[in-house]
Every structure is written in structure tokens, then in C-alpha cells.
Amino acid sequence: MSHMTPCPNCDGGNLYKSKKISSGGGHAPNYLPGLGRFLSTAGFHVVVCRDCGLSRFFAHEEARAKLGESDKWTRVP
Ligand SMILES: [Zn+2]
């Protein structure tokens, strides 16, 4: 999570980062399928701009490390 500021939408500097949030599972959609551990969904942080409201989701490093080996994700050319 480098280079959070400034906000890419409004150039503002009032950004707030959440604690770890589960990416879903159970009755909620899983936004990071195939990237968690057994019985544990992957997590991310949300960074919200106080000025314009832009919200960005950042998958944890552990989840990102599995992207290349997961058949649920395709690398964008
Ligand atoms: Zn903003």
C-alpha cells in the first residue's frame, strides 16, 4: 500500500484507511475468491477520501501472492 496520497480523483490529502475487512463469504459475495485460506476468506483494507468519497480496496499481500496460481483469476494483458 504505497503512494496512497494524494487522492487520484480529487488530489486531496484527507485519506482514511480501515482496519482489515473480510472479503466476504457466508451469505455475502466473496470479492477475493480463491485467495484466502481454508475456512478463511482473504482480507483487504479500504482507503476512503474524506473530500470526494472515492473508496479504494487493497487486497492484503498474502492474498495478492496467490493471484498467479489461482484459477479464479486471469491476468489482464
Ligand atoms: Zn478524493
PDB file of the backbone (N, CA, C, O) and the ligand in Angstrom, with CONECT records:
HET     ZN  A 101       1
ATOM      1  N   MET A   1       0.841  -1.196   0.000  1.00  0.00           N
ATOM      2  CA  MET A   1       0.000   0.000   0.000  1.00  0.00           C
ATOM      3  C   MET A   1       0.876   1.246   0.000  1.00  0.00           C
ATOM      4  O   MET A   1       0.892   2.004   0.970  1.00  0.00           O
ATOM      5  N   SER A   2       1.585   1.447  -1.064  1.00  0.00           N
ATOM      6  CA  SER A   2       2.414   2.637  -1.133  1.00  0.00           C
ATOM      7  C   SER A   2       1.723   3.695  -1.987  1.00  0.00           C
ATOM      8  O   SER A   2       0.852   3.376  -2.797  1.00  0.00           O
ATOM      9  N   HIS A   3       2.100   4.910  -1.809  1.00  0.00           N
ATOM     10  CA  HIS A   3       1.579   6.027  -2.593  1.00  0.00           C
ATOM     11  C   HIS A   3       0.064   6.160  -2.479  1.00  0.00           C
ATOM     12  O   HIS A   3      -0.628   6.213  -3.496  1.00  0.00           O
ATOM     13  N   MET A   4      -0.462   6.215  -1.250  1.00  0.00           N
ATOM     14  CA  MET A   4      -1.891   6.388  -1.044  1.00  0.00           C
ATOM     15  C   MET A   4      -2.323   7.815  -1.383  1.00  0.00           C
ATOM     16  O   MET A   4      -3.399   8.043  -1.936  1.00  0.00           O
ATOM     17  N   THR A   5      -1.468   8.752  -1.039  1.00  0.00           N
ATOM     18  CA  THR A   5      -1.820  10.152  -1.258  1.00  0.00           C
ATOM     19  C   THR A   5      -1.040  10.725  -2.438  1.00  0.00           C
ATOM     20  O   THR A   5       0.062  10.251  -2.717  1.00  0.00           O
ATOM     21  N   PRO A   6      -1.552  11.692  -3.116  1.00  0.00           N
ATOM     22  CA  PRO A   6      -2.878  12.261  -2.919  1.00  0.00           C
ATOM     23  C   PRO A   6      -3.956  11.370  -3.532  1.00  0.00           C
ATOM     24  O   PRO A   6      -3.670  10.374  -4.196  1.00  0.00           O
ATOM     25  N   CYS A   7      -5.201  11.765  -3.285  1.00  0.00           N
ATOM     26  CA  CYS A   7      -6.328  11.044  -3.882  1.00  0.00           C
ATOM     27  C   CYS A   7      -6.232  11.148  -5.408  1.00  0.00           C
ATOM     28  O   CYS A   7      -6.072  12.250  -5.932  1.00  0.00           O
ATOM     29  N   PRO A   8      -6.328  10.014  -6.138  1.00  0.00           N
ATOM     30  CA  PRO A   8      -6.225  10.064  -7.596  1.00  0.00           C
ATOM     31  C   PRO A   8      -7.421  10.721  -8.273  1.00  0.00           C
ATOM     32  O   PRO A   8      -7.371  11.020  -9.467  1.00  0.00           O
ATOM     33  N   ASN A   9      -8.503  10.951  -7.516  1.00  0.00           N
ATOM     34  CA  ASN A   9      -9.699  11.558  -8.106  1.00  0.00           C
ATOM     35  C   ASN A   9      -9.715  13.071  -7.929  1.00  0.00           C
ATOM     36  O   ASN A   9      -9.992  13.802  -8.880  1.00  0.00           O
ATOM     37  N   CYS A  10      -9.417  13.557  -6.703  1.00  0.00           N
ATOM     38  CA  CYS A  10      -9.555  14.989  -6.431  1.00  0.00           C
ATOM     39  C   CYS A  10      -8.241  15.629  -5.997  1.00  0.00           C
ATOM     40  O   CYS A  10      -8.191  16.835  -5.757  1.00  0.00           O
ATOM     41  N   ASP A  11      -7.192  14.845  -5.895  1.00  0.00           N
ATOM     42  CA  ASP A  11      -5.883  15.350  -5.479  1.00  0.00           C
ATOM     43  C   ASP A  11      -5.836  15.744  -4.006  1.00  0.00           C
ATOM     44  O   ASP A  11      -4.867  16.358  -3.558  1.00  0.00           O
ATOM     45  N   GLY A  12      -6.875  15.395  -3.252  1.00  0.00           N
ATOM     46  CA  GLY A  12      -6.926  15.740  -1.834  1.00  0.00           C
ATOM     47  C   GLY A  12      -6.002  14.865  -1.008  1.00  0.00           C
ATOM     48  O   GLY A  12      -5.524  13.828  -1.468  1.00  0.00           O
ATOM     49  N   GLY A  13      -5.761  15.303   0.222  1.00  0.00           N
ATOM     50  CA  GLY A  13      -4.860  14.572   1.098  1.00  0.00           C
ATOM     51  C   GLY A  13      -5.515  14.042   2.352  1.00  0.00           C
ATOM     52  O   GLY A  13      -4.820  13.566   3.249  1.00  0.00           O
ATOM     53  N   ASN A  14      -6.843  14.110   2.446  1.00  0.00           N
ATOM     54  CA  ASN A  14      -7.556  13.649   3.638  1.00  0.00           C
ATOM     55  C   ASN A  14      -8.054  12.229   3.424  1.00  0.00           C
ATOM     56  O   ASN A  14      -9.228  11.999   3.134  1.00  0.00           O
ATOM     57  N   LEU A  15      -7.135  11.280   3.574  1.00  0.00           N
ATOM     58  CA  LEU A  15      -7.465   9.884   3.312  1.00  0.00           C
ATOM     59  C   LEU A  15      -7.485   9.102   4.611  1.00  0.00           C
ATOM     60  O   LEU A  15      -6.689   9.359   5.514  1.00  0.00           O
ATOM     61  N   TYR A  16      -8.396   8.150   4.701  1.00  0.00           N
ATOM     62  CA  TYR A  16      -8.534   7.307   5.886  1.00  0.00           C
ATOM     63  C   TYR A  16      -8.520   5.852   5.467  1.00  0.00           C
ATOM     64  O   TYR A  16      -9.140   5.458   4.479  1.00  0.00           O
ATOM     65  N   LYS A  17      -7.781   5.050   6.261  1.00  0.00           N
ATOM     66  CA  LYS A  17      -7.620   3.626   5.948  1.00  0.00           C
ATOM     67  C   LYS A  17      -8.335   2.802   7.011  1.00  0.00           C
ATOM     68  O   LYS A  17      -8.192   3.070   8.204  1.00  0.00           O
ATOM     69  N   SER A  18      -9.096   1.811   6.593  1.00  0.00           N
ATOM     70  CA  SER A  18      -9.804   0.935   7.526  1.00  0.00           C
ATOM     71  C   SER A  18      -8.864  -0.115   8.099  1.00  0.00           C
ATOM     72  O   SER A  18      -7.754  -0.311   7.603  1.00  0.00           O
ATOM     73  N   LYS A  19      -9.323  -0.784   9.150  1.00  0.00           N
ATOM     74  CA  LYS A  19      -8.655  -1.995   9.598  1.00  0.00           C
ATOM     75  C   LYS A  19      -8.993  -3.101   8.602  1.00  0.00           C
ATOM     76  O   LYS A  19      -9.748  -2.880   7.655  1.00  0.00           O
ATOM     77  N   LYS A  20      -8.430  -4.292   8.817  1.00  0.00           N
ATOM     78  CA  LYS A  20      -8.669  -5.394   7.893  1.00  0.00           C
ATOM     79  C   LYS A  20     -10.159  -5.740   7.844  1.00  0.00           C
ATOM     80  O   LYS A  20     -10.825  -5.865   8.872  1.00  0.00           O
ATOM     81  N   ILE A  21     -10.656  -5.890   6.614  1.00  0.00           N
ATOM     82  CA  ILE A  21     -12.045  -6.258   6.386  1.00  0.00           C
ATOM     83  C   ILE A  21     -12.065  -7.583   5.645  1.00  0.00           C
ATOM     84  O   ILE A  21     -11.264  -7.802   4.736  1.00  0.00           O
ATOM     85  N   SER A  22     -12.971  -8.463   6.027  1.00  0.00           N
ATOM     86  CA  SER A  22     -13.108  -9.729   5.314  1.00  0.00           C
ATOM     87  C   SER A  22     -13.649  -9.471   3.921  1.00  0.00           C
ATOM     88  O   SER A  22     -14.486  -8.589   3.730  1.00  0.00           O
ATOM     89  N   SER A  23     -13.178 -10.231   2.951  1.00  0.00           N
ATOM     90  CA  SER A  23     -13.623 -10.030   1.570  1.00  0.00           C
ATOM     91  C   SER A  23     -14.937 -10.728   1.282  1.00  0.00           C
ATOM     92  O   SER A  23     -15.389 -10.712   0.137  1.00  0.00           O
ATOM     93  N   GLY A  24     -15.570 -11.341   2.274  1.00  0.00           N
ATOM     94  CA  GLY A  24     -16.877 -11.942   2.055  1.00  0.00           C
ATOM     95  C   GLY A  24     -16.925 -13.383   2.485  1.00  0.00           C
ATOM     96  O   GLY A  24     -16.171 -13.822   3.354  1.00  0.00           O
ATOM     97  N   GLY A  25     -17.835 -14.120   1.855  1.00  0.00           N
ATOM     98  CA  GLY A  25     -18.062 -15.496   2.238  1.00  0.00           C
ATOM     99  C   GLY A  25     -19.362 -15.597   3.018  1.00  0.00           C
ATOM    100  O   GLY A  25     -19.979 -14.575   3.319  1.00  0.00           O
ATOM    101  N   GLY A  26     -19.784 -16.799   3.349  1.00  0.00           N
ATOM    102  CA  GLY A  26     -21.067 -16.979   4.010  1.00  0.00           C
ATOM    103  C   GLY A  26     -22.188 -16.547   3.087  1.00  0.00           C
ATOM    104  O   GLY A  26     -22.305 -17.062   1.975  1.00  0.00           O
ATOM    105  N   HIS A  27     -23.014 -15.611   3.526  1.00  0.00           N
ATOM    106  CA  HIS A  27     -24.116 -15.141   2.688  1.00  0.00           C
ATOM    107  C   HIS A  27     -23.723 -13.947   1.839  1.00  0.00           C
ATOM    108  O   HIS A  27     -24.486 -13.523   0.971  1.00  0.00           O
ATOM    109  N   ALA A  28     -22.554 -13.409   2.079  1.00  0.00           N
ATOM    110  CA  ALA A  28     -22.100 -12.253   1.300  1.00  0.00           C
ATOM    111  C   ALA A  28     -21.248 -12.730   0.132  1.00  0.00           C
ATOM    112  O   ALA A  28     -20.637 -13.797   0.201  1.00  0.00           O
ATOM    113  N   PRO A  29     -21.205 -11.947  -0.936  1.00  0.00           N
ATOM    114  CA  PRO A  29     -20.316 -12.313  -2.035  1.00  0.00           C
ATOM    115  C   PRO A  29     -18.866 -12.304  -1.579  1.00  0.00           C
ATOM    116  O   PRO A  29     -18.486 -11.526  -0.704  1.00  0.00           O
ATOM    117  N   ASN A  30     -18.064 -13.169  -2.175  1.00  0.00           N
ATOM    118  CA  ASN A  30     -16.636 -13.183  -1.869  1.00  0.00           C
ATOM    119  C   ASN A  30     -15.920 -12.394  -2.963  1.00  0.00           C
ATOM    120  O   ASN A  30     -15.876 -12.812  -4.120  1.00  0.00           O
ATOM    121  N   TYR A  31     -15.366 -11.258  -2.582  1.00  0.00           N
ATOM    122  CA  TYR A  31     -14.740 -10.384  -3.574  1.00  0.00           C
ATOM    123  C   TYR A  31     -13.316 -10.796  -3.928  1.00  0.00           C
ATOM    124  O   TYR A  31     -12.741 -10.295  -4.894  1.00  0.00           O
ATOM    125  N   LEU A  32     -12.750 -11.711  -3.143  1.00  0.00           N
ATOM    126  CA  LEU A  32     -11.398 -12.185  -3.445  1.00  0.00           C
ATOM    127  C   LEU A  32     -11.400 -13.720  -3.466  1.00  0.00           C
ATOM    128  O   LEU A  32     -10.707 -14.352  -2.669  1.00  0.00           O
ATOM    129  N   PRO A  33     -12.184 -14.322  -4.384  1.00  0.00           N
ATOM    130  CA  PRO A  33     -12.309 -15.783  -4.397  1.00  0.00           C
ATOM    131  C   PRO A  33     -10.982 -16.471  -4.677  1.00  0.00           C
ATOM    132  O   PRO A  33     -10.186 -16.014  -5.497  1.00  0.00           O
ATOM    133  N   GLY A  34     -10.764 -17.571  -3.985  1.00  0.00           N
ATOM    134  CA  GLY A  34      -9.577 -18.380  -4.228  1.00  0.00           C
ATOM    135  C   GLY A  34      -8.302 -17.827  -3.622  1.00  0.00           C
ATOM    136  O   GLY A  34      -7.230 -18.396  -3.830  1.00  0.00           O
ATOM    137  N   LEU A  35      -8.386 -16.747  -2.889  1.00  0.00           N
ATOM    138  CA  LEU A  35      -7.167 -16.120  -2.370  1.00  0.00           C
ATOM    139  C   LEU A  35      -7.035 -16.204  -0.859  1.00  0.00           C
ATOM    140  O   LEU A  35      -6.058 -15.714  -0.292  1.00  0.00           O
ATOM    141  N   GLY A  36      -8.019 -16.824  -0.196  1.00  0.00           N
ATOM    142  CA  GLY A  36      -7.941 -16.960   1.254  1.00  0.00           C
ATOM    143  C   GLY A  36      -7.333 -18.281   1.653  1.00  0.00           C
ATOM    144  O   GLY A  36      -6.741 -18.987   0.837  1.00  0.00           O
ATOM    145  N   ARG A  37      -7.489 -18.607   2.933  1.00  0.00           N
ATOM    146  CA  ARG A  37      -7.036 -19.894   3.439  1.00  0.00           C
ATOM    147  C   ARG A  37      -8.258 -20.756   3.697  1.00  0.00           C
ATOM    148  O   ARG A  37      -9.392 -20.297   3.561  1.00  0.00           O
ATOM    149  N   PHE A  38      -8.024 -22.011   4.070  1.00  0.00           N
ATOM    150  CA  PHE A  38      -9.124 -22.919   4.355  1.00  0.00           C
ATOM    151  C   PHE A  38     -10.054 -22.317   5.422  1.00  0.00           C
ATOM    152  O   PHE A  38      -9.605 -21.997   6.523  1.00  0.00           O
ATOM    153  N   LEU A  39     -11.324 -22.164   5.104  1.00  0.00           N
ATOM    154  CA  LEU A  39     -12.334 -21.592   6.007  1.00  0.00           C
ATOM    155  C   LEU A  39     -12.041 -20.151   6.410  1.00  0.00           C
ATOM    156  O   LEU A  39     -12.583 -19.665   7.403  1.00  0.00           O
ATOM    157  N   SER A  40     -11.218 -19.485   5.675  1.00  0.00           N
ATOM    158  CA  SER A  40     -10.905 -18.094   5.997  1.00  0.00           C
ATOM    159  C   SER A  40     -10.761 -17.308   4.693  1.00  0.00           C
ATOM    160  O   SER A  40      -9.879 -17.583   3.880  1.00  0.00           O
ATOM    161  N   THR A  41     -11.639 -16.332   4.512  1.00  0.00           N
ATOM    162  CA  THR A  41     -11.559 -15.545   3.287  1.00  0.00           C
ATOM    163  C   THR A  41     -10.399 -14.559   3.364  1.00  0.00           C
ATOM    164  O   THR A  41      -9.951 -14.188   4.449  1.00  0.00           O
ATOM    165  N   ALA A  42      -9.934 -14.149   2.217  1.00  0.00           N
ATOM    166  CA  ALA A  42      -8.856 -13.161   2.157  1.00  0.00           C
ATOM    167  C   ALA A  42      -9.387 -11.815   2.645  1.00  0.00           C
ATOM    168  O   ALA A  42     -10.595 -11.588   2.704  1.00  0.00           O
ATOM    169  N   GLY A  43      -8.473 -10.947   2.985  1.00  0.00           N
ATOM    170  CA  GLY A  43      -8.886  -9.650   3.506  1.00  0.00           C
ATOM    171  C   GLY A  43      -8.312  -8.495   2.717  1.00  0.00           C
ATOM    172  O   GLY A  43      -7.365  -8.645   1.946  1.00  0.00           O
ATOM    173  N   PHE A  44      -8.913  -7.338   2.932  1.00  0.00           N
ATOM    174  CA  PHE A  44      -8.375  -6.122   2.331  1.00  0.00           C
ATOM    175  C   PHE A  44      -8.602  -4.934   3.245  1.00  0.00           C
ATOM    176  O   PHE A  44      -9.351  -5.004   4.220  1.00  0.00           O
ATOM    177  N   HIS A  45      -7.948  -3.860   2.909  1.00  0.00           N
ATOM    178  CA  HIS A  45      -8.172  -2.580   3.568  1.00  0.00           C
ATOM    179  C   HIS A  45      -8.928  -1.692   2.592  1.00  0.00           C
ATOM    180  O   HIS A  45      -8.795  -1.837   1.377  1.00  0.00           O
ATOM    181  N   VAL A  46      -9.720  -0.776   3.128  1.00  0.00           N
ATOM    182  CA  VAL A  46     -10.382   0.217   2.299  1.00  0.00           C
ATOM    183  C   VAL A  46      -9.786   1.575   2.644  1.00  0.00           C
ATOM    184  O   VAL A  46      -9.633   1.916   3.817  1.00  0.00           O
ATOM    185  N   VAL A  47      -9.457   2.332   1.628  1.00  0.00           N
ATOM    186  CA  VAL A  47      -8.982   3.702   1.817  1.00  0.00           C
ATOM    187  C   VAL A  47     -10.036   4.629   1.226  1.00  0.00           C
ATOM    188  O   VAL A  47     -10.369   4.537   0.044  1.00  0.00           O
ATOM    189  N   VAL A  48     -10.558   5.529   2.065  1.00  0.00           N
ATOM    190  CA  VAL A  48     -11.617   6.446   1.649  1.00  0.00           C
ATOM    191  C   VAL A  48     -11.090   7.879   1.683  1.00  0.00           C
ATOM    192  O   VAL A  48     -10.407   8.280   2.626  1.00  0.00           O
ATOM    193  N   CYS A  49     -11.410   8.629   0.661  1.00  0.00           N
ATOM    194  CA  CYS A  49     -11.053  10.047   0.610  1.00  0.00           C
ATOM    195  C   CYS A  49     -12.156  10.843   1.280  1.00  0.00           C
ATOM    196  O   CYS A  49     -13.318  10.780   0.878  1.00  0.00           O
ATOM    197  N   ARG A  50     -11.783  11.588   2.302  1.00  0.00           N
ATOM    198  CA  ARG A  50     -12.781  12.375   3.028  1.00  0.00           C
ATOM    199  C   ARG A  50     -13.348  13.501   2.166  1.00  0.00           C
ATOM    200  O   ARG A  50     -14.479  13.935   2.384  1.00  0.00           O
ATOM    201  N   ASP A  51     -12.593  13.969   1.212  1.00  0.00           N
ATOM    202  CA  ASP A  51     -13.022  15.112   0.402  1.00  0.00           C
ATOM    203  C   ASP A  51     -14.020  14.733  -0.691  1.00  0.00           C
ATOM    204  O   ASP A  51     -15.023  15.424  -0.870  1.00  0.00           O
ATOM    205  N   CYS A  52     -13.765  13.653  -1.419  1.00  0.00           N
ATOM    206  CA  CYS A  52     -14.647  13.317  -2.544  1.00  0.00           C
ATOM    207  C   CYS A  52     -15.345  11.975  -2.369  1.00  0.00           C
ATOM    208  O   CYS A  52     -16.288  11.679  -3.103  1.00  0.00           O
ATOM    209  N   GLY A  53     -14.903  11.151  -1.411  1.00  0.00           N
ATOM    210  CA  GLY A  53     -15.576   9.878  -1.157  1.00  0.00           C
ATOM    211  C   GLY A  53     -15.039   8.715  -1.949  1.00  0.00           C
ATOM    212  O   GLY A  53     -15.496   7.587  -1.762  1.00  0.00           O
ATOM    213  N   LEU A  54     -14.096   8.943  -2.817  1.00  0.00           N
ATOM    214  CA  LEU A  54     -13.536   7.810  -3.561  1.00  0.00           C
ATOM    215  C   LEU A  54     -13.062   6.748  -2.578  1.00  0.00           C
ATOM    216  O   LEU A  54     -12.345   7.050  -1.624  1.00  0.00           O
ATOM    217  N   SER A  55     -13.464   5.512  -2.812  1.00  0.00           N
ATOM    218  CA  SER A  55     -13.106   4.393  -1.935  1.00  0.00           C
ATOM    219  C   SER A  55     -12.324   3.375  -2.740  1.00  0.00           C
ATOM    220  O   SER A  55     -12.767   2.923  -3.796  1.00  0.00           O
ATOM    221  N   ARG A  56     -11.153   3.018  -2.227  1.00  0.00           N
ATOM    222  CA  ARG A  56     -10.292   2.062  -2.922  1.00  0.00           C
ATOM    223  C   ARG A  56     -10.060   0.851  -2.043  1.00  0.00           C
ATOM    224  O   ARG A  56      -9.853   0.975  -0.836  1.00  0.00           O
ATOM    225  N   PHE A  57     -10.095  -0.332  -2.665  1.00  0.00           N
ATOM    226  CA  PHE A  57      -9.915  -1.587  -1.953  1.00  0.00           C
ATOM    227  C   PHE A  57      -8.531  -2.135  -2.270  1.00  0.00           C
ATOM    228  O   PHE A  57      -8.145  -2.221  -3.435  1.00  0.00           O
ATOM    229  N   PHE A  58      -7.779  -2.508  -1.225  1.00  0.00           N
ATOM    230  CA  PHE A  58      -6.435  -3.037  -1.403  1.00  0.00           C
ATOM    231  C   PHE A  58      -6.351  -4.414  -0.769  1.00  0.00           C
ATOM    232  O   PHE A  58      -6.438  -4.552   0.451  1.00  0.00           O
ATOM    233  N   ALA A  59      -6.182  -5.429  -1.604  1.00  0.00           N
ATOM    234  CA  ALA A  59      -6.066  -6.804  -1.103  1.00  0.00           C
ATOM    235  C   ALA A  59      -4.763  -6.965  -0.340  1.00  0.00           C
ATOM    236  O   ALA A  59      -3.743  -6.381  -0.708  1.00  0.00           O
ATOM    237  N   HIS A  60      -4.798  -7.755   0.720  1.00  0.00           N
ATOM    238  CA  HIS A  60      -3.614  -7.998   1.522  1.00  0.00           C
ATOM    239  C   HIS A  60      -2.547  -8.712   0.710  1.00  0.00           C
ATOM    240  O   HIS A  60      -2.829  -9.373  -0.290  1.00  0.00           O
ATOM    241  N   GLU A  61      -1.328  -8.560   1.166  1.00  0.00           N
ATOM    242  CA  GLU A  61      -0.191  -9.152   0.455  1.00  0.00           C
ATOM    243  C   GLU A  61      -0.343 -10.664   0.332  1.00  0.00           C
ATOM    244  O   GLU A  61      -0.036 -11.234  -0.715  1.00  0.00           O
ATOM    245  N   GLU A  62      -0.814 -11.316   1.392  1.00  0.00           N
ATOM    246  CA  GLU A  62      -0.986 -12.767   1.368  1.00  0.00           C
ATOM    247  C   GLU A  62      -1.954 -13.182   0.260  1.00  0.00           C
ATOM    248  O   GLU A  62      -1.735 -14.190  -0.412  1.00  0.00           O
ATOM    249  N   ALA A  63      -3.026 -12.406   0.068  1.00  0.00           N
ATOM    250  CA  ALA A  63      -3.985 -12.709  -0.993  1.00  0.00           C
ATOM    251  C   ALA A  63      -3.378 -12.426  -2.368  1.00  0.00           C
ATOM    252  O   ALA A  63      -3.575 -13.203  -3.302  1.00  0.00           O
ATOM    253  N   ARG A  64      -2.657 -11.343  -2.493  1.00  0.00           N
ATOM    254  CA  ARG A  64      -2.052 -10.989  -3.781  1.00  0.00           C
ATOM    255  C   ARG A  64      -1.043 -12.032  -4.218  1.00  0.00           C
ATOM    256  O   ARG A  64      -0.878 -12.274  -5.414  1.00  0.00           O
ATOM    257  N   ALA A  65      -0.365 -12.655  -3.260  1.00  0.00           N
ATOM    258  CA  ALA A  65       0.652 -13.650  -3.596  1.00  0.00           C
ATOM    259  C   ALA A  65       0.043 -14.872  -4.276  1.00  0.00           C
ATOM    260  O   ALA A  65       0.743 -15.603  -4.977  1.00  0.00           O
ATOM    261  N   LYS A  66      -1.257 -15.101  -4.075  1.00  0.00           N
ATOM    262  CA  LYS A  66      -1.914 -16.284  -4.643  1.00  0.00           C
ATOM    263  C   LYS A  66      -2.551 -16.026  -6.009  1.00  0.00           C
ATOM    264  O   LYS A  66      -3.067 -16.955  -6.631  1.00  0.00           O
ATOM    265  N   LEU A  67      -2.525 -14.799  -6.477  1.00  0.00           N
ATOM    266  CA  LEU A  67      -3.206 -14.460  -7.725  1.00  0.00           C
ATOM    267  C   LEU A  67      -2.700 -15.290  -8.906  1.00  0.00           C
ATOM    268  O   LEU A  67      -3.494 -15.751  -9.725  1.00  0.00           O
ATOM    269  N   GLY A  68      -1.400 -15.478  -8.993  1.00  0.00           N
ATOM    270  CA  GLY A  68      -0.830 -16.177 -10.139  1.00  0.00           C
ATOM    271  C   GLY A  68      -1.164 -17.651 -10.194  1.00  0.00           C
ATOM    272  O   GLY A  68      -1.159 -18.241 -11.275  1.00  0.00           O
ATOM    273  N   GLU A  69      -1.455 -18.267  -9.048  1.00  0.00           N
ATOM    274  CA  GLU A  69      -1.707 -19.704  -9.010  1.00  0.00           C
ATOM    275  C   GLU A  69      -3.188 -20.060  -8.931  1.00  0.00           C
ATOM    276  O   GLU A  69      -3.547 -21.235  -9.017  1.00  0.00           O
ATOM    277  N   SER A  70      -4.056 -19.054  -8.766  1.00  0.00           N
ATOM    278  CA  SER A  70      -5.485 -19.303  -8.637  1.00  0.00           C
ATOM    279  C   SER A  70      -6.149 -19.365 -10.014  1.00  0.00           C
ATOM    280  O   SER A  70      -5.898 -18.519 -10.873  1.00  0.00           O
ATOM    281  N   ASP A  71      -7.014 -20.395 -10.215  1.00  0.00           N
ATOM    282  CA  ASP A  71      -7.724 -20.489 -11.494  1.00  0.00           C
ATOM    283  C   ASP A  71      -8.949 -19.573 -11.540  1.00  0.00           C
ATOM    284  O   ASP A  71      -9.658 -19.531 -12.545  1.00  0.00           O
ATOM    285  N   LYS A  72      -9.192 -18.851 -10.465  1.00  0.00           N
ATOM    286  CA  LYS A  72     -10.335 -17.922 -10.449  1.00  0.00           C
ATOM    287  C   LYS A  72      -9.961 -16.521 -10.928  1.00  0.00           C
ATOM    288  O   LYS A  72     -10.809 -15.633 -11.011  1.00  0.00           O
ATOM    289  N   TRP A  73      -8.686 -16.341 -11.239  1.00  0.00           N
ATOM    290  CA  TRP A  73      -8.209 -15.023 -11.674  1.00  0.00           C
ATOM    291  C   TRP A  73      -7.422 -15.154 -12.959  1.00  0.00           C
ATOM    292  O   TRP A  73      -6.665 -16.105 -13.153  1.00  0.00           O
ATOM    293  N   THR A  74      -7.614 -14.180 -13.833  1.00  0.00           N
ATOM    294  CA  THR A  74      -6.895 -14.132 -15.093  1.00  0.00           C
ATOM    295  C   THR A  74      -6.101 -12.836 -15.163  1.00  0.00           C
ATOM    296  O   THR A  74      -6.634 -11.754 -14.916  1.00  0.00           O
ATOM    297  N   ARG A  75      -4.845 -12.955 -15.495  1.00  0.00           N
ATOM    298  CA  ARG A  75      -4.018 -11.767 -15.599  1.00  0.00           C
ATOM    299  C   ARG A  75      -4.464 -10.912 -16.782  1.00  0.00           C
ATOM    300  O   ARG A  75      -4.682 -11.423 -17.881  1.00  0.00           O
ATOM    301  N   VAL A  76      -4.595  -9.633 -16.551  1.00  0.00           N
ATOM    302  CA  VAL A  76      -5.003  -8.704 -17.616  1.00  0.00           C
ATOM    303  C   VAL A  76      -3.782  -8.401 -18.485  1.00  0.00           C
ATOM    304  O   VAL A  76      -2.744  -7.975 -17.979  1.00  0.00           O
ATOM    305  N   PRO A  77      -3.913  -8.625 -19.799  1.00  0.00           N
ATOM    306  CA  PRO A  77      -2.757  -8.386 -20.673  1.00  0.00           C
ATOM    307  C   PRO A  77      -2.421  -6.897 -20.803  1.00  0.00           C
ATOM    308  O   PRO A  77      -1.475  -6.536 -21.503  1.00  0.00           O
TER     309      PRO A  77
HETATM  310 ZN    ZN A 101     -10.676  12.498  -3.309  1.00  0.00          ZN2+
END
